[in-house]
Amino acid sequence: MGLMMYTMEMHVAQFITDAYNLLNYIVSASRANVNILFKEWFFLHPTDLWAAERSRFEDVQRLIVERLERLEPLAGEERDLVVGQRKQFWEDVTLNFGSYSEALETAANVTQQARLVNERERAHRALVRQIAALKRLREAPYFGFVAFREEGTSPAAEQAVYIGSSTLLGDDGESLLVTDWRAPIASLYYDYQPGDAAYESPDGVVRGELTRKLQFLTERGRWVGAFDSGVTIGDALLSRMLATNSDARMKTIVSTIQKEQNAAIRNDDKRLLVVHGPAGSGKTSAALQRVAYLLYKHRDTLQSEQMLLFSPNPMFISYVDTVLPELGEEPIGQTTFLSYLEYRFGREFEVEHPFDGLESLLGETDEETAARIERIVRAKSEPSLLEELDDFVRRLTPETIPFRAIRLDGKTLVSRDAVKACYASTDERLKVPERLFAAKKLLLRKLSEREEAEYEADWVSDALETVGADLLRRAYKEVRKRQKGPDAAFNENTLEERILRELIVKERFETLRRRIKRLRFVDVPALYVAILRSGRSDDPVWAASTERTAEALKQKRMPYDDAALYLHLRDALEGGRERRDVKHVLIDEAQDYSPLQLEYIKRLFPVARMTIVGDFRQAIFPFSAALHETDAMLRLYGEADTAFVPFSRCYRSTRDIVGFAKRLLADGGPDIVPFDRSGDPPTVVLAESDDAVFDAIARDIGRLQREGFASIAVIAKTTAEAAAAFERLQPHVDELALVSRETSRFPKGPCVIPSYLAKGVEFDAVLIADATDRAYGKERERKLFYTSCTRAMHRLRLYAAGTPSPFLAQVDPGAYTIEDVGTFGRRPSATAALRPSSEAYRLER
């Protein structure tokens, strides 16, 4: 009896200790959830089950640590062997090319030694990957558990599945201790509560019953507790994850993937997946987790280098660059669409930055002019223009192609008429790119004929006077070589001059050859302008825009809204620049792309599948793709090959911030659902002057830092306004950073950032530097205002030295607080501007 009482006391003591740890773990996340979660955990976990789960956890943790202790020294030894083999490579290989058979033997030896080195390097890489996976598991061996009984089987056949960041086998190499979160059966954890359930396996749908579902709480490899998460993945855990502060890297948390996110991650049936949802709904995170899932599922046919992500800006690339390594995968290629355009145009054109056009539109005070700009930009964004251009190219004739003469220092080597004659002499049955290719060969032949005639030209004699050392060395070597051949009779000095003349001409003509190979004998800018002029000649707005484009091209500037269409023309003339090595393309912030640009990307990667994520409510450019209009996306691959996955729940921001921000939208964001995480309501700070505003911002940054917030963004509307705010704040805020278009690394501390560069990222606290009607008073500025406010995770403060933005009048007065930082002479009218006055708004409320 005494032993029984002692055992019960021990169980109770352990139970109380575990309960205390669990409460400490979750209390920082959501105090409102503590009582519910504790009751749920208390009643659903008998002490013996709790002890058994904890014991298993500690056994798995011990196995991981022991395996790391065994493998890490092996990795060091393997690395030394790789280095040694590389050093010995040439010592073990004798190069002998004396005869054909000896050359073959040498090649075979080199190949054999290279294979040995490659195998050793492959073994080392596999060991390094295994160690990295074990280190991730050491922090949290697993986070979930499901018990599943397949339909038609006995209770004894129930499968117990522990789910973690990667697979872990027992020492026997067969027992599955942890299942990778990407495995088919793991989807049960994300998609179902106990009851009827099913998952997709390689052999088809597996149906059965989910009898139990647990969630485990760990912290730095330490057991904290567990609870039943039978309805959804525990909101308490998710609250705790969301309550943590932001940093300079996107977090990757597979333990809290939600059902709608899991649907997007695992959707592999269609050519195109479109994920659309509000700010902070986890679109980017789900897209990157989808990459990891696809690499896991198709590991035999899909490699990381065959995937490409188009990011919104260089800073965003640094923000997400650690996600895939943390998920156990190699990074994929990342670029921005602007960077791709700049790469393609090289030094031919300077590509206009899309933000230049946006800032020009935002700064336009004449509404009629602004409307005209928006209209023409949208017209140039129609994907039908690509088809019109293709049709125009198919109908080109020698008379309609604007050819260029081939010149050298102002001297015509091949006249425009001669170039045209070369093209006209090609087979008319060929397509335009094939005829241009044939004409190119003829022109290169003509250029070679002219090359020797230039040896005695005056410009060559002039060039002899300033010959560089490199060219002299090349000429000297050539002299020595030719003196042993048919030119032996030549005087050395005469021979050297002749060779120098040949080298000078050859070097200059090489530039011409490159231009001919790139089809520079066709005046593509003139042809592009001709196509624009032929399109909508009866539209005066279109005509005026065309002339502006023509002028920009003359000045070697490429308007951003012309760039993709121009490149398509060049590709159509050259025969295409298709990238068939890329098998999957992801486009983040897709609302910032025009429908034409999306169609161009599709054509650029003809064999790739595509994932598009975005939020039409953040479509701040006039050419933005209409992600909410199904037809716009269906045009890419067709209805049968397109899947839409909507997200509606916002996880980034507190309930108070989401409720405030969505009311800024024209429709009030009825489908935006905030996650139930409470916080301080947003604050509108009223001040009597700009000086008072910046004094308040500086004080607020200091206060927020003392509260423990590290990631604080002062968001200004434009680049110029951000620079001005930075200049005002820098003397008063330590380590303040200014984020510009050139910023490539995400700042760790407080920063000042233009509104459009903040898209896609998040901050602990956001301070809107100017929330007056001067900054955000026009309808076209509404989405920019909404986007800026939705960057905030925990705190949102808006400053107004003047009449506040009219969009604030749509927000329920109880959804925010007002703070007056000084005597505000126009306080009554300013305050009134914050209050909803619209009859329609009152009726809706």
QUIBELVEN-V96833 format. One record per backbone hydrogen bond with DSSP energy under -0.5 kcal/mol. CO is the residue of the C=O (numbers start at 1). NH is the residue of the N-H. If there is no record, write none. Layout:
BEGIN
[[CO | NH] [CO | NH]]
END
This chain:
BEGIN
[[1 | 5] [2 | 6] [3 | 7] [4 | 8] [5 | 9] [6 | 10] [7 | 11] [8 | 12] [9 | 13] [10 | 14] [11 | 15] [12 | 16] [13 | 17] [14 | 18] [15 | 19] [16 | 20] [17 | 21] [18 | 22] [19 | 23] [20 | 24] [21 | 25] [22 | 26] [23 | 27] [24 | 28] [26 | 29] [26 | 30] [30 | 33] [30 | 34] [31 | 34] [31 | 35] [33 | 37] [34 | 38] [35 | 39] [36 | 40] [37 | 41] [38 | 42] [39 | 43] [40 | 44] [41 | 45] [44 | 46] [46 | 50] [47 | 51] [48 | 52] [49 | 53] [50 | 54] [51 | 55] [52 | 56] [53 | 57] [54 | 58] [55 | 59] [56 | 60] [57 | 61] [58 | 62] [59 | 63] [60 | 64] [61 | 65] [62 | 66] [63 | 67] [64 | 68] [65 | 69] [66 | 70] [67 | 71] [68 | 72] [70 | 74] [71 | 75] [72 | 76] [73 | 77] [74 | 78] [75 | 79] [76 | 80] [77 | 81] [78 | 82] [79 | 83] [80 | 84] [81 | 85] [82 | 86] [83 | 87] [84 | 88] [85 | 89] [86 | 89] [88 | 92] [93 | 95] [94 | 96] [99 | 103] [100 | 104] [101 | 105] [102 | 106] [103 | 107] [104 | 108] [105 | 109] [106 | 110] [107 | 111] [108 | 112] [109 | 113] [110 | 114] [111 | 115] [112 | 116] [113 | 117] [114 | 118] [115 | 119] [116 | 120] [117 | 121] [118 | 122] [119 | 123] [120 | 124] [121 | 125] [122 | 126] [123 | 127] [124 | 128] [125 | 129] [126 | 130] [127 | 131] [128 | 132] [129 | 133] [130 | 134] [131 | 135] [132 | 136] [133 | 137] [134 | 138] [135 | 139] [136 | 140] [139 | 221] [143 | 216] [144 | 163] [145 | 214] [146 | 148] [146 | 161] [147 | 211] [147 | 212] [148 | 150] [148 | 159] [149 | 209] [150 | 153] [154 | 157] [155 | 158] [159 | 148] [159 | 161] [160 | 162] [161 | 146] [162 | 179] [163 | 143] [163 | 144] [164 | 181] [168 | 177] [168 | 178] [170 | 173] [175 | 170] [175 | 177] [178 | 168] [179 | 164] [180 | 183] [183 | 186] [183 | 187] [184 | 187] [185 | 188] [186 | 189] [186 | 190] [187 | 191] [188 | 192] [195 | 210] [197 | 208] [199 | 201] [199 | 206] [201 | 204] [204 | 201] [205 | 207] [206 | 199] [207 | 151] [208 | 197] [209 | 149] [209 | 211] [210 | 195] [212 | 147] [213 | 229] [214 | 145] [215 | 227] [216 | 218] [217 | 224] [217 | 225] [219 | 222] [222 | 219] [225 | 217] [227 | 215] [234 | 238] [235 | 239] [236 | 240] [237 | 241] [238 | 242] [239 | 243] [240 | 244] [241 | 244] [251 | 253] [252 | 254] [253 | 256] [254 | 257] [258 | 262] [259 | 263] [260 | 264] [261 | 265] [262 | 266] [263 | 267] [264 | 267] [266 | 268] [271 | 610] [272 | 643] [273 | 275] [273 | 612] [274 | 276] [274 | 645] [275 | 614] [276 | 647] [278 | 281] [280 | 651] [280 | 652] [282 | 286] [283 | 287] [284 | 288] [285 | 289] [286 | 290] [287 | 291] [288 | 292] [289 | 293] [290 | 294] [291 | 295] [292 | 296] [293 | 297] [294 | 298] [296 | 299] [298 | 301] [298 | 302] [303 | 306] [304 | 307] [304 | 333] [306 | 583] [306 | 584] [307 | 333] [308 | 586] [309 | 311] [309 | 335] [310 | 588] [311 | 337] [313 | 317] [314 | 318] [315 | 319] [316 | 320] [317 | 321] [319 | 250] [320 | 323] [322 | 326] [323 | 327] [324 | 327] [324 | 329] [325 | 328] [333 | 309] [335 | 311] [336 | 340] [337 | 341] [338 | 342] [339 | 343] [340 | 344] [341 | 345] [342 | 346] [345 | 348] [349 | 351] [350 | 558] [353 | 356] [353 | 357] [354 | 358] [355 | 359] [356 | 360] [357 | 361] [358 | 362] [359 | 363] [361 | 364] [365 | 367] [366 | 370] [367 | 371] [368 | 372] [369 | 373] [370 | 374] [371 | 375] [372 | 376] [373 | 377] [374 | 378] [375 | 379] [376 | 380] [378 | 381] [379 | 382] [381 | 596] [382 | 385] [383 | 386] [383 | 387] [384 | 388] [385 | 389] [386 | 390] [387 | 391] [388 | 392] [389 | 393] [390 | 394] [391 | 395] [393 | 396] [397 | 400] [397 | 401] [400 | 402] [401 | 403] [402 | 523] [405 | 407] [406 | 413] [406 | 414] [408 | 411] [411 | 408] [411 | 413] [414 | 406] [415 | 419] [416 | 420] [417 | 421] [418 | 422] [419 | 423] [420 | 424] [421 | 425] [423 | 426] [427 | 430] [431 | 435] [432 | 436] [433 | 437] [434 | 438] [435 | 439] [436 | 440] [437 | 441] [438 | 442] [439 | 443] [440 | 444] [441 | 445] [442 | 446] [443 | 447] [444 | 448] [445 | 449] [446 | 450] [447 | 451] [448 | 452] [449 | 453] [450 | 454] [451 | 454] [452 | 455] [454 | 457] [457 | 460] [457 | 461] [458 | 462] [459 | 463] [460 | 464] [461 | 465] [462 | 465] [463 | 466] [464 | 467] [468 | 472] [469 | 473] [470 | 474] [471 | 475] [472 | 476] [473 | 477] [474 | 478] [475 | 479] [476 | 480] [477 | 481] [478 | 482] [479 | 483] [481 | 484] [482 | 485] [482 | 487] [485 | 488] [487 | 490] [491 | 495] [492 | 496] [493 | 497] [494 | 498] [495 | 499] [496 | 500] [497 | 501] [498 | 502] [499 | 503] [500 | 504] [501 | 505] [502 | 506] [503 | 507] [504 | 508] [505 | 509] [506 | 510] [507 | 511] [508 | 512] [509 | 513] [510 | 514] [511 | 515] [512 | 516] [513 | 517] [514 | 518] [515 | 520] [516 | 519] [519 | 522] [521 | 404] [522 | 524] [523 | 527] [524 | 528] [525 | 529] [526 | 530] [527 | 531] [528 | 532] [529 | 533] [530 | 534] [531 | 535] [532 | 535] [532 | 536] [536 | 539] [538 | 540] [539 | 543] [540 | 544] [541 | 545] [542 | 546] [543 | 547] [544 | 548] [545 | 549] [546 | 550] [547 | 551] [548 | 552] [549 | 553] [550 | 554] [551 | 555] [552 | 557] [553 | 556] [556 | 350] [557 | 559] [558 | 352] [559 | 562] [559 | 563] [560 | 563] [560 | 564] [562 | 566] [563 | 567] [564 | 568] [565 | 569] [566 | 570] [567 | 571] [568 | 572] [569 | 573] [570 | 574] [571 | 575] [571 | 576] [578 | 580] [579 | 582] [581 | 583] [583 | 609] [584 | 308] [585 | 611] [586 | 310] [586 | 588] [587 | 613] [589 | 592] [590 | 593] [593 | 625] [594 | 598] [595 | 599] [596 | 600] [597 | 601] [598 | 602] [599 | 603] [600 | 604] [601 | 605] [603 | 606] [604 | 579] [605 | 608] [609 | 585] [610 | 273] [611 | 587] [612 | 275] [613 | 590] [614 | 277] [615 | 618] [616 | 619] [618 | 620] [621 | 624] [625 | 627] [626 | 629] [628 | 630] [629 | 632] [629 | 633] [630 | 633] [630 | 634] [631 | 635] [633 | 636] [633 | 637] [634 | 638] [638 | 641] [639 | 642] [641 | 271] [641 | 272] [643 | 274] [645 | 276] [648 | 673] [649 | 651] [650 | 675] [654 | 658] [655 | 659] [656 | 660] [657 | 661] [658 | 662] [659 | 663] [660 | 663] [661 | 664] [662 | 665] [665 | 668] [669 | 672] [671 | 673] [672 | 674] [673 | 650] [675 | 677] [677 | 655] [682 | 817] [683 | 685] [683 | 798] [684 | 686] [684 | 819] [685 | 800] [686 | 821] [689 | 693] [690 | 694] [691 | 695] [692 | 696] [693 | 697] [694 | 698] [695 | 699] [696 | 700] [697 | 701] [698 | 702] [699 | 703] [700 | 704] [701 | 705] [702 | 706] [703 | 707] [704 | 709] [705 | 708] [708 | 710] [710 | 712] [711 | 764] [711 | 765] [712 | 751] [713 | 715] [713 | 767] [714 | 716] [714 | 753] [715 | 769] [716 | 755] [718 | 722] [719 | 723] [720 | 724] [721 | 725] [722 | 726] [723 | 727] [724 | 728] [725 | 729] [726 | 730] [729 | 732] [729 | 733] [730 | 733] [733 | 736] [737 | 739] [737 | 752] [738 | 740] [739 | 754] [740 | 743] [750 | 737] [751 | 714] [752 | 739] [753 | 716] [754 | 757] [754 | 758] [755 | 758] [756 | 759] [758 | 761] [763 | 793] [764 | 794] [764 | 795] [765 | 713] [766 | 768] [766 | 797] [767 | 715] [767 | 769] [768 | 799] [771 | 805] [772 | 775] [772 | 776] [776 | 807] [778 | 781] [779 | 782] [781 | 785] [782 | 786] [783 | 787] [784 | 788] [785 | 789] [786 | 790] [788 | 791] [789 | 792] [791 | 763] [793 | 654] [795 | 766] [796 | 683] [797 | 768] [798 | 685] [799 | 771] [800 | 687] [800 | 802] [803 | 773] [805 | 808] [806 | 809] [807 | 810] [808 | 811] [812 | 815] [813 | 816] [815 | 682] [817 | 684] [819 | 686] [819 | 821] [823 | 825] [824 | 827] [826 | 830] [827 | 831] [828 | 832] [829 | 833] [830 | 834] [831 | 834] [831 | 835] [832 | 835] [838 | 842] [839 | 843] [840 | 844] [841 | 845]]
END
